[in-house]
Amino acid sequence: MDFIEFIKTVLLSLIFILLIHTIFIYFKDNFTEKKTYDYVNNPDQKYKDIYNKINSEENQEKDAVKLEIIPKSENVTNDGTTNISDLTTSLEKTDTKKDMKDELKNFLKGVQSNELPGYENEELSNNQI
């Protein structure tokens, strides 16, 4: 009689597992959205959009000169207007970047050749650093 009860328990367990499994599959199929992702066309379209955006921005920068507001601390007024003298073009800004790079190079050359007072260039080994 123990063997028969064991078989009943196994069969009932299998039926219960199968029932839960089918209910789960039913809910999964009917109450979830199936997501399909196009791995070929979707990234290609996104890259085309990015390239178009980059190319259009480059063309816009070449066609028109952008004006940027650079605040001057000496003539600060809080009347809500901008003086024309406060505006500079992006071309002038790139020239100042080049000037700053040249100035930094000259400074570092001066430090290396000990021409600048207060900036003595001592040779340090790795143990001293």
Rosetta silent file (secondary structure, phi, psi, omega in degrees, C-alpha in Angstrom):
SEQUENCE: MDFIEFIKTVLLSLIFILLIHTIFIYFKDNFTEKKTYDYVNNPDQKYKDIYNKINSEENQEKDAVKLEIIPKSENVTNDGTTNISDLTTSLEKTDTKKDMKDELKNFLKGVQSNELPGYENEELSNNQI
SCORE:     score description
SCORE:     0.000 S_00000001
   1 L     0.000  -27.263  178.361    0.000    0.000    0.000 S_00000001
   2 H   -66.419  -36.582 -179.596    2.904    2.351    0.512 S_00000001
   3 H   -66.346  -38.620 -179.920    3.935    1.971   -3.093 S_00000001
   4 H   -68.010  -39.305  177.950    0.484    2.905   -4.362 S_00000001
   5 H   -68.510  -34.208  176.653    0.403    6.046   -2.196 S_00000001
   6 H   -64.229  -44.611  178.205    3.836    6.974   -3.461 S_00000001
   7 H   -63.003  -41.981  177.898    2.644    6.678   -7.074 S_00000001
   8 H   -61.148  -43.800 -179.199   -0.450    8.778   -6.224 S_00000001
   9 H   -64.707  -41.810  179.220    1.735   11.462   -4.651 S_00000001
  10 H   -65.716  -45.188  179.804    4.079   11.523   -7.639 S_00000001
  11 H   -63.998  -44.371  178.198    1.196   11.715  -10.109 S_00000001
  12 H   -63.625  -39.565  178.195   -0.572   14.458   -8.140 S_00000001
  13 H   -64.040  -44.072  178.885    2.694   16.405   -7.881 S_00000001
  14 H   -64.588  -41.100  178.037    3.307   16.098  -11.615 S_00000001
  15 H   -63.949  -41.848  178.705   -0.262   17.158  -12.385 S_00000001
  16 H   -63.975  -44.866  178.187    0.093   20.132  -10.043 S_00000001
  17 H   -62.446  -44.584  178.851    3.424   21.158  -11.610 S_00000001
  18 H   -63.030  -40.409  178.494    1.974   20.799  -15.113 S_00000001
  19 H   -63.280  -47.583  178.495   -1.076   22.864  -14.127 S_00000001
  20 H   -62.365  -40.877  179.804    1.064   25.678  -12.668 S_00000001
  21 H   -63.052  -45.341 -179.711    3.302   25.558  -15.739 S_00000001
  22 H   -67.114  -36.904  176.832    0.423   25.876  -18.193 S_00000001
  23 H   -64.915  -41.203  178.611   -1.119   28.727  -16.183 S_00000001
  24 H   -63.102  -45.963  179.036    2.215   30.526  -16.201 S_00000001
  25 H   -62.180  -41.396  178.447    2.624   30.073  -19.970 S_00000001
  26 H   -60.450  -49.468  179.410   -0.952   31.280  -20.527 S_00000001
  27 H   -63.772  -40.486 -179.717   -0.387   34.460  -18.473 S_00000001
  28 H   -63.622  -42.517 -178.770    2.971   35.076  -20.086 S_00000001
  29 H   -72.408  -35.917 -173.600    1.593   34.773  -23.609 S_00000001
  30 H   -93.685  -21.587 -174.187   -1.578   36.785  -23.055 S_00000001
  31 H  -118.358   13.775  174.507   -0.492   39.546  -20.673 S_00000001
  32 L  -125.447  150.918  177.037    2.962   40.535  -21.879 S_00000001
  33 L   -90.745  135.876  178.501    4.017   42.440  -24.970 S_00000001
  34 L   -84.754  124.793 -179.734    6.446   40.716  -27.238 S_00000001
  35 L  -100.634  123.798  174.950    9.417   42.918  -27.951 S_00000001
  36 L  -117.331  134.845 -178.649   11.179   42.428  -31.216 S_00000001
  37 L  -118.850  127.593 -179.857   14.333   44.342  -31.962 S_00000001
  38 L   -86.342  106.855 -177.165   15.633   44.847  -35.454 S_00000001
  39 L   -81.812   -6.004 -177.909   19.389   44.346  -35.213 S_00000001
  40 L  -104.873  -57.231 -172.800   20.008   45.244  -38.857 S_00000001
  41 H   -83.289  -35.107 -176.386   17.907   48.243  -39.881 S_00000001
  42 H   -63.629  -51.648  177.577   17.397   50.007  -36.549 S_00000001
  43 H   -63.136  -35.523  178.597   21.093   50.703  -35.771 S_00000001
  44 H   -61.308  -43.168  178.469   21.684   51.627  -39.411 S_00000001
  45 H   -65.746  -39.965  178.997   18.911   54.228  -39.241 S_00000001
  46 H   -64.003  -42.607  177.827   20.254   55.612  -35.952 S_00000001
  47 H   -63.505  -39.872  177.354   23.753   55.982  -37.417 S_00000001
  48 H   -62.046  -41.027  178.194   22.331   57.768  -40.466 S_00000001
  49 H   -62.996  -41.585  179.649   20.482   60.176  -38.165 S_00000001
  50 H   -64.772  -46.038  179.139   23.673   60.845  -36.198 S_00000001
  51 H   -61.386  -42.209  178.330   25.717   61.442  -39.368 S_00000001
  52 H   -62.883  -40.351  179.460   23.066   63.789  -40.734 S_00000001
  53 H   -66.108  -42.809  179.253   22.999   65.725  -37.487 S_00000001
  54 H   -63.809  -45.640 -179.230   26.791   66.036  -37.399 S_00000001
  55 H   -65.052  -38.111  179.457   26.963   67.156  -41.017 S_00000001
  56 H   -68.708  -35.752  178.158   24.190   69.708  -40.577 S_00000001
  57 H   -68.199  -39.083  178.047   25.910   71.177  -37.493 S_00000001
  58 H   -64.831  -40.711  179.077   29.220   71.490  -39.367 S_00000001
  59 H   -66.165  -38.758  178.847   27.485   73.247  -42.245 S_00000001
  60 H   -65.624  -38.498  179.459   25.696   75.618  -39.892 S_00000001
  61 H   -67.891  -35.118  179.692   28.977   76.508  -38.171 S_00000001
  62 H   -72.874  -36.187 -175.380   30.644   77.210  -41.510 S_00000001
  63 H   -75.947  -40.659 -174.372   27.766   79.327  -42.829 S_00000001
  64 L  -122.525  143.817  176.816   27.109   81.513  -39.819 S_00000001
  65 L   -91.427  126.091 -178.209   29.415   82.984  -37.204 S_00000001
  66 L   -83.991  139.469  174.843   28.145   82.353  -33.714 S_00000001
  67 E  -102.364  134.659 -179.727   28.158   85.164  -31.209 S_00000001
  68 E  -122.652  148.024  179.433   28.874   84.342  -27.626 S_00000001
  69 E   -92.331  122.730  175.958   28.432   86.489  -24.554 S_00000001
  70 L  -114.606  113.688 -177.076   31.582   86.906  -22.513 S_00000001
  71 L   -70.700  136.622  175.439   30.882   88.690  -19.244 S_00000001
  72 L  -106.183  129.906 -174.671   33.255   91.487  -18.338 S_00000001
  73 L   -76.719  -19.916 -175.832   33.671   92.045  -14.627 S_00000001
  74 L   -79.800  -32.846 -177.360   34.597   95.737  -14.945 S_00000001
  75 L  -115.232   56.701 -177.607   31.406   96.970  -16.650 S_00000001
  76 L   -90.336  117.187  173.526   28.740   94.897  -14.970 S_00000001
  77 L  -123.820  148.048 -175.538   25.331   96.494  -15.011 S_00000001
  78 L  -108.657   45.303  179.915   22.145   94.704  -14.070 S_00000001
  79 L   -95.559    1.814  175.594   19.771   96.462  -16.469 S_00000001
  80 L    85.206    9.966  178.907   19.039   93.317  -18.496 S_00000001
  81 L  -115.529  164.472  178.308   20.807   94.426  -21.661 S_00000001
  82 L  -118.753  130.673  177.026   23.991   93.310  -23.366 S_00000001
  83 L   -78.081  148.559  178.579   26.575   95.723  -24.671 S_00000001
  84 H   -64.416  -32.186 -179.818   27.934   95.147  -28.155 S_00000001
  85 H   -68.295  -17.319  178.445   31.452   95.330  -26.741 S_00000001
  86 H   -81.580  -11.735 -178.368   30.653   92.269  -24.591 S_00000001
  87 E   -91.694  142.731  174.929   30.096   90.121  -27.676 S_00000001
  88 E  -139.775  154.120 -179.531   32.911   88.319  -29.435 S_00000001
  89 E   -85.874  161.781  179.620   32.950   85.939  -32.346 S_00000001
  90 H   -67.905  -24.674  177.482   33.976   82.329  -32.100 S_00000001
  91 H   -66.705  -40.881  176.987   36.890   83.095  -34.442 S_00000001
  92 H   -64.743  -34.481  179.937   38.356   85.526  -31.907 S_00000001
  93 H   -66.319  -40.314  178.551   37.906   82.906  -29.214 S_00000001
  94 H   -67.469  -33.659  176.501   39.941   80.318  -31.148 S_00000001
  95 H   -64.522  -39.289  178.851   42.687   82.918  -31.637 S_00000001
  96 H   -67.988  -32.531  176.232   42.840   83.478  -27.894 S_00000001
  97 H   -64.214  -42.604  178.419   43.095   79.711  -27.355 S_00000001
  98 H   -63.851  -41.081  178.622   46.091   79.608  -29.713 S_00000001
  99 H   -62.844  -39.704  179.047   47.633   82.578  -27.915 S_00000001
 100 H   -65.541  -39.717  177.383   47.166   80.849  -24.584 S_00000001
 101 H   -62.941  -43.975  178.554   48.838   77.695  -25.908 S_00000001
 102 H   -63.290  -40.838  179.411   51.784   79.716  -27.209 S_00000001
 103 H   -63.833  -40.439  178.386   52.051   81.553  -23.901 S_00000001
 104 H   -65.833  -41.540  178.073   52.052   78.261  -21.994 S_00000001
 105 H   -61.223  -44.298  179.281   54.745   76.818  -24.291 S_00000001
 106 H   -63.587  -39.040  178.566   56.926   79.893  -23.774 S_00000001
 107 H   -63.120  -46.095 -179.130   56.416   79.689  -20.016 S_00000001
 108 H   -66.397  -35.943  175.479   57.396   76.021  -19.893 S_00000001
 109 H   -64.067  -39.514  177.820   60.479   76.698  -22.047 S_00000001
 110 H   -65.289  -37.359  177.960   61.438   79.482  -19.644 S_00000001
 111 H   -67.318  -40.368 -179.545   61.031   77.168  -16.661 S_00000001
 112 H   -67.047  -34.176 -178.070   63.167   74.519  -18.326 S_00000001
 113 L   -95.318    9.969  177.863   65.960   76.979  -19.099 S_00000001
 114 L    58.912   30.897  178.192   65.784   78.629  -15.604 S_00000001
 115 L   -84.205  -20.561 -177.173   65.023   82.053  -17.111 S_00000001
 116 L   -94.679  126.403  179.324   62.032   82.680  -14.866 S_00000001
 117 L   -70.303  140.593  178.671   62.788   83.748  -11.280 S_00000001
 118 L    90.065   -7.860  179.341   61.176   81.633   -8.601 S_00000001
 119 L  -123.391   69.385  179.895   60.831   78.601  -10.833 S_00000001
 120 L   -76.130  132.718 -178.666   64.118   76.812  -10.478 S_00000001
 121 L   -95.714   99.280  177.692   64.192   73.575  -12.429 S_00000001
 122 L   -98.260  139.042  177.596   65.907   71.019  -10.279 S_00000001
 123 L   -73.468  122.331  178.923   66.475   67.561  -11.610 S_00000001
 124 L  -114.088  140.707  174.779   64.497   65.152   -9.433 S_00000001
 125 L   -91.628  172.481  179.549   64.803   61.439   -9.428 S_00000001
 126 L   -64.640  -28.334 -179.636   61.902   59.088   -8.930 S_00000001
 127 L   -71.871  -28.895 -179.051   62.938   58.486   -5.329 S_00000001
 128 L   -81.907  -21.881 -177.860   62.638   62.206   -4.477 S_00000001
 129 L   -79.995    0.000    0.000   59.210   62.588   -6.005 S_00000001
